[in-house]
Amino acid sequence: MRITKITATALLSLILAACGGLSGGGTGAGDGGAIEHPTGADELVLRVESSGGFVPVEYNLTRLPSWSLYGDGRIVTEGPQIEIYPQPALPNLLVRRVTEDGVQAILQAARDAGLMDGDVTFPNPCVADAPDTIFTMAAEGSTSVVSAAALGLDGEGACEGVDTEARAKLAAFQNDLGDLERWLPKGSVGVEEPYAVEDLRIFTLAYQGDPNLPQESVKWPLAAPLDSFGEAAEDGLEEARCGTVTGSDLEALRPSLETANQLTPWSSGAERYRLLLRPLLPDEHGC
């Protein structure tokens, strides 16, 4: 009887282990174990963003990451923008949550795409003036940054020095991030909602505007005048200043922001200013 009991217990243990292995595979842990990652609400796990390219300085100052995953499962993305000119002052940011099973599936896909192999740069000398796509991955106790120039613009011809296989994996992974419901575990992806901006970076410049599109001025509602707002910017904009608003100041400013556009003149004292607005994501601070 004792031998039978031990055999049954061992058999039960094997069954449970097998079920555990199947469960781990379903959440994207290829070896049956979870991929370690930061878990804080303001801790970045994975980000996709663009940098460089032939664009004005102002564009780079307000450029946002296209996709960011945080430790609590929140994903912040740029949503569609209405096709009008001038565009609204604030971009359309969206947020949704994924369960830990969904996070694990994303991490496994990131690993398969080569994002956990350390810092790598993939050049493309055959395409000029195109931005770099940058993947930042924080998992398993380290952070990797993978950069690919002109990703998705390889064309059909071969280009010496271009790793087409690695770039194809990165491009496919980037595309998959835009269609999570298709491949993440069922029920792991939440609905998209507007992202509530809690911190806003503001660059102030002398107003020039568009003479063909005159705009109604908006009074700067905060106590600190724009001529002394923040500090002198160090981003290549002459006489520009940069500062951040949050808390009660941001709430006082928000009604004006929601009706302003990118050409709106902001009046403060006897002067008019142009504002470049850059919402800060949970892991970003200051100028």
C-alpha positions in Angstrom: 0.0 0.0 0.0 2.8 2.4 0.8 4.4 1.8 -2.7 1.0 2.5 -4.3 0.6 5.8 -2.4 4.0 7.0 -3.4 3.4 6.1 -7.0 0.1 8.0 -7.1 1.6 11.0 -5.5 4.5 11.1 -8.0 2.0 10.7 -10.8 -0.1 13.6 -9.5 3.1 15.7 -9.3 3.9 15.0 -12.9 0.4 15.9 -14.0 0.6 19.2 -12.1 4.0 20.0 -13.5 2.8 19.3 -17.0 -0.2 21.5 -16.5 2.0 24.2 -15.1 4.2 24.0 -18.2 1.2 24.4 -20.5 0.0 27.4 -18.5 3.4 29.0 -18.7 3.5 28.6 -22.5 0.1 30.2 -22.8 1.3 33.4 -21.2 4.3 33.7 -23.4 6.9 32.1 -21.2 8.5 29.7 -23.6 10.4 27.7 -21.0 7.4 27.6 -18.6 8.6 30.5 -16.4 7.6 34.1 -16.4 10.0 36.8 -17.8 11.0 39.1 -15.0 10.1 42.8 -15.6 9.6 46.0 -13.7 6.2 46.2 -12.0 5.8 49.9 -11.0 3.2 52.1 -12.6 5.9 54.5 -13.6 8.5 51.9 -14.6 9.0 51.4 -18.3 9.0 47.9 -19.6 9.0 48.4 -23.4 9.0 51.5 -25.6 9.0 52.1 -29.4 9.9 55.6 -30.6 11.4 57.4 -33.5 14.4 59.8 -33.5 16.1 62.0 -36.0 15.2 62.2 -39.6 14.8 65.3 -41.8 12.3 67.2 -39.6 12.3 70.7 -37.9 13.7 71.2 -34.4 10.2 72.0 -33.2 8.9 68.6 -34.3 11.6 66.8 -32.4 10.8 68.7 -29.2 7.2 67.6 -29.3 7.7 64.1 -30.7 6.2 61.3 -28.5 6.9 57.6 -28.3 4.5 55.7 -30.4 4.1 52.8 -27.9 5.0 52.5 -24.2 4.3 49.6 -21.8 4.6 50.1 -18.1 5.0 47.7 -15.2 1.4 47.8 -14.1 0.2 46.7 -17.6 -0.7 50.1 -19.0 0.1 50.7 -22.6 0.2 54.4 -23.8 0.0 55.0 -27.5 -0.5 57.8 -29.9 -4.1 57.7 -31.2 -5.4 58.9 -34.6 -5.3 62.7 -35.1 -8.0 64.6 -36.9 -6.8 65.9 -40.3 -7.2 69.6 -39.9 -4.7 72.5 -39.9 -3.7 73.8 -37.5 -4.1 70.7 -35.4 -5.2 70.7 -31.7 -2.6 71.9 -29.2 -2.5 68.5 -27.5 -1.9 65.2 -29.2 -4.4 62.3 -28.9 -3.0 59.9 -26.4 -4.7 56.6 -25.5 -4.2 54.2 -22.7 -5.3 50.6 -22.2 -4.3 47.8 -19.8 -3.2 44.3 -20.5 -3.1 41.4 -17.9 0.1 39.8 -16.8 -0.6 37.0 -19.3 -0.7 39.7 -22.0 2.5 41.3 -20.7 4.3 37.9 -20.8 3.2 37.3 -24.4 4.5 40.7 -25.4 7.8 40.1 -23.6 8.2 36.7 -25.3 7.6 38.2 -28.7 10.1 40.9 -27.9 12.7 38.3 -27.0 12.0 36.5 -30.2 12.6 39.8 -32.1 16.0 40.1 -30.5 15.2 42.9 -28.0 16.8 41.1 -25.0 20.2 40.5 -26.6 21.8 43.8 -25.5 22.3 47.1 -27.2 22.4 46.8 -31.0 22.3 49.3 -33.9 21.2 48.3 -37.4 22.2 51.0 -40.0 20.8 51.5 -43.4 23.3 53.5 -45.5 21.1 53.2 -48.6 18.3 55.4 -47.2 18.9 59.0 -46.3 17.1 61.4 -44.0 14.8 58.7 -42.5 14.3 58.5 -38.7 15.7 55.7 -36.5 13.2 53.4 -34.8 14.3 52.8 -31.2 13.2 49.9 -29.1 13.9 50.2 -25.3 13.4 46.9 -23.4 13.7 46.5 -19.6 13.4 42.9 -18.5 15.4 40.2 -16.6 17.3 42.8 -14.6 18.8 44.8 -17.6 17.8 47.3 -20.2 18.6 46.9 -23.9 18.3 49.6 -26.6 17.9 48.4 -30.2 18.0 51.0 -33.0 17.2 50.5 -36.6 17.6 53.2 -39.2 14.8 53.6 -41.8 13.0 50.5 -40.4 10.5 49.3 -43.0 12.1 51.2 -45.8 14.5 48.5 -46.9 13.0 48.1 -50.4 13.6 45.1 -52.6 17.3 45.7 -53.4 20.2 44.5 -51.3 22.2 47.1 -49.4 25.7 46.2 -48.1 25.9 46.3 -44.4 22.1 45.9 -43.8 21.0 42.9 -41.6 17.7 42.2 -43.4 16.7 39.3 -41.3 17.1 41.1 -38.0 15.4 44.2 -39.4 12.5 42.1 -40.7 11.9 40.6 -37.2 11.9 44.1 -35.7 9.4 45.5 -38.3 7.1 42.5 -37.8 7.2 42.9 -34.1 6.4 46.6 -34.4 3.4 45.8 -36.6 2.2 43.2 -34.1 2.2 45.8 -31.3 -0.5 47.7 -33.3 -2.8 44.8 -33.3 -2.6 43.2 -29.9 -6.1 41.6 -29.9 -5.1 39.4 -32.8 -2.4 37.5 -31.0 -2.4 38.1 -27.2 -4.3 35.7 -24.9 -8.1 36.1 -25.1 -9.4 38.5 -22.6 -6.0 39.9 -21.8 -6.4 43.3 -23.6 -8.5 46.1 -22.1 -10.4 48.8 -24.0 -8.7 52.0 -25.1 -9.4 55.2 -23.2 -8.1 58.8 -23.4 -4.9 59.2 -21.5 -5.1 61.8 -18.7 -2.1 63.9 -18.9 -0.7 64.7 -15.4 2.5 66.5 -16.4 3.1 68.8 -19.3 6.4 70.1 -20.7 6.0 73.5 -22.4 8.5 75.3 -24.7 7.8 79.0 -25.1 8.9 81.0 -28.3 8.2 84.4 -29.7 5.0 84.2 -31.7 5.2 84.3 -35.5 2.1 82.5 -36.6 0.8 82.2 -40.1 -0.4 85.5 -41.8 -2.8 83.5 -43.9 -4.4 81.9 -40.8 -4.9 84.6 -38.1 -5.7 83.1 -34.7 -7.5 84.5 -31.7 -5.2 85.0 -28.7 -5.7 83.1 -25.5 -4.6 84.6 -22.2 -2.0 82.7 -20.3 -3.9 81.8 -17.1 -1.1 81.1 -14.7 0.5 83.6 -12.3 4.0 83.2 -13.5 4.4 85.2 -16.8 5.7 83.5 -19.9 8.8 85.7 -20.1 10.1 84.1 -17.0 8.5 80.7 -17.3 10.8 77.7 -16.7 14.4 78.1 -17.8 16.3 78.8 -21.0 15.9 75.9 -23.3 19.0 73.9 -24.4 17.5 72.3 -27.5 18.6 74.5 -30.3 15.8 77.0 -30.2 17.1 80.6 -29.8 15.5 82.5 -26.9 13.2 79.6 -26.1 12.3 78.6 -22.5 11.2 75.3 -21.2 9.2 74.5 -18.1 6.7 71.9 -16.8 3.2 72.3 -15.3 1.4 69.8 -13.1 -1.2 69.6 -10.4 -3.4 72.6 -9.8 -1.5 74.7 -12.4 -2.2 72.1 -15.1 -5.9 72.0 -14.1 -6.1 75.8 -14.4 -4.4 75.6 -17.8 -6.4 72.6 -19.1 -9.6 74.3 -20.3 -7.5 76.7 -22.5 -5.4 73.8 -23.8 -8.5 71.8 -24.9 -9.7 74.7 -27.2 -6.3 75.9 -28.4 -4.4 74.7 -31.5 -0.8 74.6 -32.6 -0.9 78.1 -34.0 -2.8 79.7 -31.1 -1.0 82.9 -29.8 -0.8 83.0 -26.0 -0.8 86.4 -24.5 1.2 87.2 -21.3 1.9 90.8 -20.3 2.3 92.8 -23.5 3.7 90.0 -25.6 2.3 87.0 -27.5 4.0 83.6 -27.5 3.9 80.3 -29.3 3.8 77.2 -27.1 5.1 73.8 -28.0 3.4 71.3 -25.8 4.8 67.8 -24.9 2.7 65.6 -22.5 5.0 63.7 -20.2 4.5 60.0 -19.8 4.7 58.2 -16.4 8.5 57.7 -16.6 9.3 61.2 -17.9 10.0 64.3 -15.8 11.2 67.9 -16.4 12.7 69.4 -19.5 
